[in-house]
């Protein structure tokens, strides 16, 4: 992460900047880098979980569509066909 983003964040958060005023800049920079790294991995994990959840939802929807299709075929088989009723 760039130091510019750290200083921009500190500028927008004056109370946090005041609390961190006595922390050496190398420690502050390392803290910023570690937090950014963790946030990036958290975002990756959340997106991976979202993708897995969407895949499961799609799989369930496909199963549901198959069930409805099978029920519709069974209904057609049980109902009198227009072809057979006109030829009687």
Buried (B, 14 or more C-beta within 10 A) or exposed (E): BEEEEBBEEBEEEEEEBEEBEEEEEEEBBEEBEEEBEEEEEEEEEEEEEEEEEEEEEEEEEEEEEEEEEEEEEEEEEEEEEEEEEEEE
